[in-house]
Amino acid sequence: MRESVVQRQLQAYNDKNIDLFMGCYSEDVKIYDFPNTLTIEGQEAMRERYHKLFESYPNMLATVDKRIFHGKYVIDHEEITGRLEGAIIEAVAMYEIKDDLITKVWFLKGDK
């Protein structure tokens, strides 16, 4: 169950399908820059931010080269292309899963 929701949101992200993407998240989702800087709270704010992101970067693509499962958490090491000219954005995303929905996300970012 936990893998499916994280994989579904990754596929929806890559497809730029905002409705399927948002369907993977709880209504009261919280997104943080690691460790505790709250950057997005709730579906409405998240939908607005990601809708703009999808429109601004139609060639954006995230790939996962490592996925770790630990209890109710899924941790992905991601590489994102298509946002900065020729650059690869490297990120670690930690997802908290409850009832097959993502309730919290923490991002640890860095450039490669």
C-alpha positions as CSV (number, residue, x, y, z in Angstrom):
1,M,0.0,0.0,0.0
2,R,2.7,2.6,1.0
3,E,4.7,1.9,-2.2
4,S,1.7,2.3,-4.4
5,V,0.7,5.8,-3.3
6,V,4.3,7.1,-3.5
7,Q,4.7,5.5,-6.9
8,R,1.3,6.9,-8.1
9,Q,2.2,10.4,-7.1
10,L,5.6,10.1,-8.9
11,Q,3.9,9.0,-12.1
12,A,1.3,11.7,-11.8
13,Y,4.1,14.3,-11.2
14,N,5.9,13.1,-14.3
15,D,2.7,13.1,-16.3
16,K,1.8,16.7,-15.0
17,N,-1.6,15.3,-14.0
18,I,-2.5,17.6,-11.1
19,D,-5.8,15.8,-10.2
20,L,-4.1,12.3,-9.9
21,F,-1.2,13.9,-8.2
22,M,-3.3,15.6,-5.5
23,G,-5.4,12.5,-5.1
24,C,-2.3,10.9,-3.4
25,Y,-2.3,13.5,-0.6
26,S,-4.4,14.0,2.5
27,E,-6.5,17.2,2.8
28,D,-4.3,18.5,5.5
29,V,-1.0,17.6,3.9
30,K,2.1,19.4,5.2
31,I,5.3,19.9,3.2
32,Y,8.5,20.8,4.9
33,D,12.1,21.7,3.9
34,F,14.0,19.4,6.2
35,P,14.0,19.4,9.1
36,N,11.0,21.6,10.2
37,T,10.5,24.6,7.9
38,L,6.8,24.3,6.8
39,T,6.5,25.4,3.2
40,I,3.0,24.2,2.2
41,E,0.0,23.4,4.3
42,G,-3.2,21.9,2.9
43,Q,-4.4,20.7,-0.5
44,E,-5.4,24.1,-1.8
45,A,-2.0,25.6,-1.3
46,M,-0.3,22.5,-2.6
47,R,-2.5,22.3,-5.7
48,E,-1.8,26.0,-6.5
49,R,2.0,25.6,-6.2
50,Y,2.3,22.3,-8.2
51,H,-0.2,23.5,-10.9
52,K,2.2,26.5,-11.5
53,L,5.2,24.2,-11.4
54,F,3.7,21.8,-14.0
55,E,2.7,24.6,-16.3
56,S,6.1,26.3,-16.0
57,Y,8.2,23.2,-16.6
58,P,6.5,20.9,-19.1
59,N,9.7,18.8,-19.6
60,M,10.3,18.3,-15.9
61,L,10.9,14.7,-15.0
62,A,11.7,13.0,-11.6
63,T,13.4,9.7,-11.4
64,V,14.0,7.6,-8.3
65,D,17.2,5.7,-8.0
66,K,16.7,4.5,-4.5
67,R,13.6,3.9,-2.4
68,I,13.7,3.0,1.3
69,F,10.8,1.7,3.4
70,H,10.7,2.2,7.2
71,G,7.4,1.7,9.0
72,K,5.0,4.4,7.8
73,Y,7.7,6.2,5.9
74,V,9.0,6.0,2.4
75,I,12.2,7.7,1.5
76,D,13.2,8.4,-2.1
77,H,16.4,9.7,-3.6
78,E,15.3,11.7,-6.6
79,E,16.9,13.4,-9.6
80,I,14.8,16.1,-11.3
81,T,15.6,17.3,-14.8
82,G,13.9,19.8,-17.0
83,R,13.8,22.7,-14.6
84,L,17.2,24.3,-14.9
85,E,19.1,24.4,-18.2
86,G,21.0,21.2,-18.3
87,A,21.1,20.8,-14.5
88,I,20.1,17.9,-12.4
89,I,18.4,18.7,-9.2
90,E,19.1,16.1,-6.5
91,A,16.6,15.7,-3.7
92,V,15.7,13.4,-0.9
93,A,12.0,13.1,-0.2
94,M,10.6,11.5,2.9
95,Y,6.9,10.7,2.8
96,E,4.7,9.8,5.8
97,I,1.8,7.6,4.8
98,K,-1.5,7.0,6.5
99,D,-4.6,5.3,5.1
100,D,-2.9,5.1,1.6
101,L,-2.4,8.9,1.5
102,I,0.7,11.0,1.9
103,T,0.2,13.2,5.0
104,K,3.6,14.8,5.3
105,V,6.6,15.3,3.1
106,W,10.1,16.5,4.1
107,F,12.5,17.6,1.3
108,L,16.3,17.6,1.7
109,K,17.6,19.3,-1.5
110,G,21.0,19.7,-3.1
111,D,22.5,20.3,-6.5
112,K,24.5,17.8,-8.5
